[in-house]
Amino acid sequence: MSSRIRAFRPEDLADRPGRYFRRRYVWQWPVRIFHWVNALCILVLFATGMYIAWPLLSPAGEAYQHFFMGRVRQVHFLFAFVFVINFLWRIYWFWMGNNYARSGFPFFWKRDWWKDLFWQIGDYLRLERGHVHLGHNALGGLAYTLGAIVLGWMQIFTGFAMYSQSNPGGFFDRAVGWIAPMLGGLFQVHMWHHLFAWFFIVFSILHVYIVFYDGHQYRNGLVTSMVSGVKFYQEGDLDHDMWLS
């Protein structure tokens, strides 16, 4: 298994190409579209959500003259529906995409998954290149499961629980209206929704940091791969990427 970046030797490349970087198409276009749409939705939803919670820059004059808060809420609701559709699309592509669309799935019941998890944690703590995945490693998969999938569902359910109050007895009230009494009232739903939004921001900051760190440490084209879909690897870097063949 590769543990360091080999110095490039042109005279050696033709004889032993396996020692040097090669490229592979990893992220299919549906995965890349999901990623950027999701990033846009989180940015807009957080900005509009913060304004709804704390309208610090309210325009002067009577509300009926500008309807600014109403427009902000409309944008928030619009991107909330886009977020849900995009979310369901990614779940669909988990099953329909290539193996890398499923890589890093948290197999808690498998010893290999736990071994890879602690191995990856050790690599990060030692600031070493260590072993490489073309898809998500166990630690990355766990982070995305908790920070994107689980947190995403929490935001969706609490958000629609609040949205359902605009039409008592309607579809959303019947579907998710039970969440408010379960959490102790609508105010508590607001608080949880607000808290989950900040969790998304913390996760996003850590995500960006790790992407740039891995791209620099592993020289695998991680930063540009979510645009081109292509990542780079060396011989021995794919050992743990076929958990879901």
Summary of the structure (lengths in Angstrom):
residues: 245
radius of gyration: 22.1
end to end distance: 20.5
largest distance: 77.0
contacts: 673
relative contact order: 0.16
helix: 67%
strand: 3%
